[in-house]
Amino acid sequence: MQGLLIERRGDEVWWTLERPEVRNALDDTLIAVLRDQARALADDDTVRVLVLAGAGPAFCAGADLGWMRRMRDYDEARNLADAEAVADMFHAMASLPMPLIARVHGAALGGGAGLLAISDLVIAADDAQVGFTEARVGILPATIAPYVIRRVGIATARTAFLRAHRMSAPEAHRVGLIDEVCPAGSLDVVVRERLDELALGAASSHRATKALLAQLAPLPDHAERRLTAAAIARQRVSHDGQEGLRAFLDRRSPSWQPREPGRA
């Protein structure tokens, strides 16, 4: 599977983002693969748990540079379609009926941090860095916002989104984006311990629990997903969105447009 290694280990499925040369950055191809695989996995009653990991030096460093270069030239309609595909991917993974464990090391930025927000259990090495860094390139964490709010609350999401800084593993743990931090050399041991703990419970109980939680704290519906996709599409084609992407790709500091007096 392009960009994604899929392994079946008994009643466990392991997905490994396999683009180590770009720190497992997300592009339109990998996003479509994750969406389609999640939709297929949702119908497989023989799977008890899914583990999501990253190959190489990072979990997921956000958006792929090549994809960002292409997005820079998209009009708003094309950006909207692109953002809706991202929103559908996150929704498909967040809707999985079985527990989803994120095994995190290195960078988890932008969409990579969004993958943490949709996971049921996030176990991270102490070298992990988590950040919603979109504002620093002139855009915003739109399609992942509902899941981040659902996981950590509006106050923490507001701070993380506006500061747009990289959080250390302990800080991300403190605010609730990471559930457990361990030494990098112990990461697989701790993941296995948690998998063994989950195996003590009934898979039907886990699925019923996730279904109940989805009713108590609903996942974004189609209208909300379109709202967030439209927000990022508008910002991508704005002056600051275009300038931020150019500056990022050119490896320079951006020149933000001053806000006009009286402008909403």
Residue pairs with C-beta under 8 A, 6 or more apart in sequence:
1 33
1 37
2 29
2 30
2 33
3 17
3 18
3 19
3 27
3 29
3 30
3 33
4 15
4 16
4 17
4 18
4 30
4 33
4 34
4 37
5 14
5 15
5 16
5 18
5 55
6 13
6 14
6 15
6 37
7 13
7 14
7 16
11 46
11 47
11 48
11 49
11 203
12 47
12 48
12 49
12 50
12 51
12 195
13 41
13 47
13 49
13 50
13 51
14 50
14 51
14 53
15 34
15 37
15 50
15 51
15 52
15 53
16 53
16 54
16 55
17 24
17 30
17 52
17 53
17 54
17 55
17 59
17 60
18 24
18 55
19 25
19 30
19 55
19 64
20 54
20 55
20 56
20 57
20 58
21 56
22 61
22 64
22 65
23 54
23 56
23 57
23 58
23 60
23 61
23 106
23 107
24 54
24 55
24 56
24 58
24 59
24 60
24 61
24 112
25 60
25 61
25 62
25 63
25 64
25 65
25 67
26 60
26 62
26 63
26 64
26 67
26 86
26 111
26 112
27 63
27 64
27 66
27 67
28 67
28 82
28 85
30 64
31 85
31 86
31 89
32 85
32 89
34 89
34 92
34 93
35 85
35 88
35 89
35 92
35 93
38 89
38 92
38 93
38 95
38 96
39 92
41 47
41 50
41 96
41 98
42 92
42 95
42 96
42 97
47 98
48 98
48 99
48 198
48 199
48 203
48 206
49 98
49 99
49 100
49 101
49 195
49 198
49 206
50 96
50 98
50 99
50 100
50 101
51 100
51 101
51 102
51 103
51 191
51 195
52 100
52 101
52 102
52 103
52 115
52 119
53 59
53 102
53 103
54 60
54 103
54 104
54 105
54 106
57 106
58 105
58 106
58 107
58 108
58 112
59 102
59 103
59 104
59 105
59 106
59 107
59 108
59 112
59 115
59 128
60 107
60 108
60 109
60 111
60 112
60 115
61 106
61 107
61 108
61 109
61 110
61 112
62 107
62 109
62 110
62 111
62 112
62 113
62 133
63 110
63 111
65 249
68 245
68 248
68 249
69 249
71 79
71 82
71 236
71 245
72 242
72 245
72 246
72 249
74 82
74 236
74 237
75 237
76 233
76 234
76 236
76 237
77 233
79 232
79 233
79 236
79 237
80 229
80 230
80 233
82 233
83 142
83 143
83 228
83 229
83 230
83 232
83 233
83 236
84 225
84 226
84 229
86 111
86 143
86 229
87 143
87 220
87 225
87 226
87 228
87 229
88 225
90 114
90 118
90 143
90 144
90 147
91 219
91 220
91 225
93 100
93 115
93 118
94 118
94 147
94 219
95 214
95 219
96 210
97 207
97 210
97 211
98 203
98 206
98 207
98 210
99 120
99 121
99 198
99 206
99 210
100 118
100 119
100 120
100 121
101 119
101 120
101 121
101 122
101 123
101 191
101 194
101 195
102 115
102 116
102 119
102 121
102 122
102 123
102 124
103 123
103 187
103 188
103 191
104 116
104 122
104 123
104 124
104 125
104 128
104 130
104 178
105 124
105 125
105 127
105 128
105 184
105 187
106 125
106 127
106 128
106 129
107 128
107 129
107 166
108 115
108 116
108 124
108 128
108 129
108 130
108 131
109 129
109 130
109 131
109 132
109 133
109 166
110 131
110 132
110 133
110 134
110 141
111 144
113 130
113 131
113 132
113 141
113 144
113 148
113 177
114 141
114 143
114 144
114 147
114 148
116 122
116 130
116 151
116 172
116 177
116 178
117 144
117 147
117 148
117 150
117 151
117 152
117 177
118 147
120 210
121 179
121 180
121 194
122 177
122 178
122 179
122 180
123 178
123 179
123 180
123 182
123 187
123 190
123 191
123 194
124 130
124 169
124 172
124 173
124 178
124 180
124 181
124 182
124 187
125 169
125 181
125 182
125 183
125 184
125 187
126 169
126 170
126 181
126 182
126 183
126 184
127 169
127 184
128 168
128 169
128 172
128 178
128 181
129 166
129 167
129 168
129 169
130 166
130 167
130 169
130 172
130 177
130 178
131 160
131 164
131 165
131 166
131 167
132 141
132 144
132 148
132 160
132 161
132 164
133 164
133 165
133 166
134 140
134 141
134 161
134 164
135 161
135 162
135 164
136 164
136 244
136 254
137 244
137 245
137 247
137 248
137 254
138 235
138 238
138 240
138 241
138 242
138 243
138 244
138 245
138 247
138 254
138 256
139 232
139 235
139 236
139 241
139 244
139 245
140 161
140 231
140 232
140 235
141 148
141 161
142 228
142 229
142 231
142 232
142 235
143 225
143 228
143 229
143 232
145 157
145 161
145 228
146 219
146 220
146 224
146 228
147 219
147 220
148 157
148 160
148 161
148 177
149 157
150 217
150 219
151 176
151 177
152 160
152 175
152 176
152 177
153 176
156 175
156 176
160 167
160 175
160 177
167 175
167 177
169 178
169 181
170 181
172 178
173 179
173 180
173 181
180 190
180 194
182 189
182 190
198 206
220 228
235 241
236 242
236 245
239 257
240 254
240 256
240 257
243 254
243 255
243 256
243 257
244 254
244 256
246 254
247 253
247 254
247 255
248 254
